[in-house]
Amino acid sequence: MYSGLLMILLPLIAGYLIPLHRRQQLQLINRLLSLMIYVILFFMGISLAFIADISSNLLLILQYTAVFSLCILGANLLLLALLERHMQWHNTHKQENLPSRLHMALEPLKLCGMVLSGFLLGLTQWQWLPFASKGSEYALIILLLLVGIQLRSSGMTLRQILLNRRGTIVAGVVTLASLAGGALAAQLMKLPLKVGLAMASGFGWYSLSGILITDAYGPVLGSVAFFNDLARELVAIMLIPTLVRHSSCSALGLCGATSMDITLPMLRRSGGLEMVPPAIVHGFLLSLLAPVLIVLFS
């Protein structure tokens, strides 16, 4: 466990200690981060192809993904709705013209295409392909280093995080709700509790959860983790404009770790500028928690 934690924390900390301020440098980091996500998912698809009796396992992946997604999203929406009742967040912002939700959903679908491409290549059983799992570990270390740099460049200080009460509280509720949903899904699917908790700790960060769960529990559950977190992002993209009108806490919490990057533009346009600070804090905290919790539970 401790070696796994070090593998996660050292690159994150090392990246966080690298101060980059120039716009060109930050753009390069963002491009490299996107590239590493594609590489990791490609390797994950290759690993999936080497599972014995793959046809029956694909059905199992579908069943696990459906149960985990329903339980985790359901628990999140329930607790976030209760939070909204006790900490009302009145949003009077008039929604701007939103980016096409279909266009925003295309990026996650491209990532599915990378997994499929790796899977199809893996079916060739080329002799060098079994080394893909090792390559994915190195790619993950580079990814975490880049994430650390990106977190530093967000400009968030510890004081700003602690002072943003709303973002911190929503992140705490999302963490508890996700873990409760993961525990319920594990019970329903007759899986060990720690597996359910690990699966629930991705908070929408599909590239990270997919590879970490694959390393810990194999490509079947790793694929479930990927599709479960991918489903969270897709559902958030579709529901944000509607949820903001009735429950801003739910709109923010459903985004998980993506609220500081991918879903942030939609949150801003739907809920106004007041949504931005809590969204960044919320995403920042969950991005820090995700790798640590996944390793602890696996």
Secondary structure in CASP SS format (residue, H / E / C, confidence):
PFRMAT SS
TARGET T0000
AUTHOR 0000-0000-0000
METHOD secondary structure of the structure
MODEL  1
M C 1.00
Y H 1.00
S H 1.00
G H 1.00
L H 1.00
L H 1.00
M H 1.00
I H 1.00
L H 1.00
L H 1.00
P H 1.00
L H 1.00
I H 1.00
A H 1.00
G H 1.00
Y H 1.00
L C 1.00
I C 1.00
P C 1.00
L C 1.00
H C 1.00
R C 1.00
R H 1.00
Q H 1.00
Q H 1.00
L H 1.00
Q H 1.00
L H 1.00
I H 1.00
N H 1.00
R H 1.00
L H 1.00
L H 1.00
S H 1.00
L H 1.00
M H 1.00
I H 1.00
Y H 1.00
V H 1.00
I H 1.00
L H 1.00
F H 1.00
F H 1.00
M H 1.00
G H 1.00
I H 1.00
S H 1.00
L H 1.00
A H 1.00
F C 1.00
I C 1.00
A C 1.00
D C 1.00
I H 1.00
S H 1.00
S H 1.00
N H 1.00
L H 1.00
L H 1.00
L H 1.00
I H 1.00
L H 1.00
Q H 1.00
Y H 1.00
T H 1.00
A H 1.00
V H 1.00
F H 1.00
S H 1.00
L H 1.00
C H 1.00
I H 1.00
L H 1.00
G H 1.00
A H 1.00
N H 1.00
L H 1.00
L H 1.00
L H 1.00
L H 1.00
A H 1.00
L H 1.00
L H 1.00
E H 1.00
R H 1.00
H H 1.00
M C 1.00
Q C 1.00
W C 1.00
H C 1.00
N C 1.00
T C 1.00
H C 1.00
K C 1.00
Q C 1.00
E C 1.00
N C 1.00
L C 1.00
P C 1.00
S C 1.00
R H 1.00
L H 1.00
H H 1.00
M H 1.00
A H 1.00
L H 1.00
E H 1.00
P H 1.00
L H 1.00
K H 1.00
L H 1.00
C H 1.00
G H 1.00
M H 1.00
V H 1.00
L H 1.00
S H 1.00
G H 1.00
F H 1.00
L H 1.00
L H 1.00
G H 1.00
L C 1.00
T C 1.00
Q C 1.00
W C 1.00
Q C 1.00
W C 1.00
L H 1.00
P H 1.00
F H 1.00
A H 1.00
S H 1.00
K H 1.00
G H 1.00
S H 1.00
E H 1.00
Y H 1.00
A H 1.00
L H 1.00
I H 1.00
I H 1.00
L H 1.00
L H 1.00
L H 1.00
L H 1.00
V H 1.00
G H 1.00
I H 1.00
Q H 1.00
L H 1.00
R H 1.00
S H 1.00
S C 1.00
G C 1.00
M C 1.00
T C 1.00
L H 1.00
R H 1.00
Q H 1.00
I H 1.00
L H 1.00
L H 1.00
N C 1.00
R H 1.00
R H 1.00
G H 1.00
T H 1.00
I H 1.00
V H 1.00
A H 1.00
G H 1.00
V H 1.00
V H 1.00
T H 1.00
L H 1.00
A H 1.00
S H 1.00
L H 1.00
A H 1.00
G H 1.00
G H 1.00
A H 1.00
L H 1.00
A H 1.00
A H 1.00
Q H 1.00
L H 1.00
M C 1.00
K C 1.00
L C 1.00
P C 1.00
L H 1.00
K H 1.00
V H 1.00
G H 1.00
L H 1.00
A H 1.00
M H 1.00
A H 1.00
S C 1.00
G C 1.00
F C 1.00
G C 1.00
W C 1.00
Y H 1.00
S H 1.00
L H 1.00
S H 1.00
G H 1.00
I H 1.00
L H 1.00
I H 1.00
T H 1.00
D H 1.00
A H 1.00
Y H 1.00
G C 1.00
P H 1.00
V H 1.00
L H 1.00
G H 1.00
S H 1.00
V H 1.00
A H 1.00
F H 1.00
F H 1.00
N H 1.00
D H 1.00
L H 1.00
A H 1.00
R H 1.00
E H 1.00
L H 1.00
V H 1.00
A H 1.00
I H 1.00
M H 1.00
L H 1.00
I H 1.00
P H 1.00
T H 1.00
L H 1.00
V H 1.00
R H 1.00
H H 1.00
S C 1.00
S H 1.00
C H 1.00
S H 1.00
A H 1.00
L H 1.00
G H 1.00
L H 1.00
C H 1.00
G H 1.00
A H 1.00
T H 1.00
S H 1.00
M H 1.00
D C 1.00
I C 1.00
T C 1.00
L H 1.00
P H 1.00
M H 1.00
L H 1.00
R H 1.00
R H 1.00
S H 1.00
G H 1.00
G C 1.00
L H 1.00
E H 1.00
M H 1.00
V H 1.00
P H 1.00
P H 1.00
A H 1.00
I H 1.00
V H 1.00
H H 1.00
G H 1.00
F H 1.00
L H 1.00
L H 1.00
S H 1.00
L H 1.00
L H 1.00
A H 1.00
P H 1.00
V H 1.00
L H 1.00
I H 1.00
V H 1.00
L H 1.00
F H 1.00
S C 1.00
END
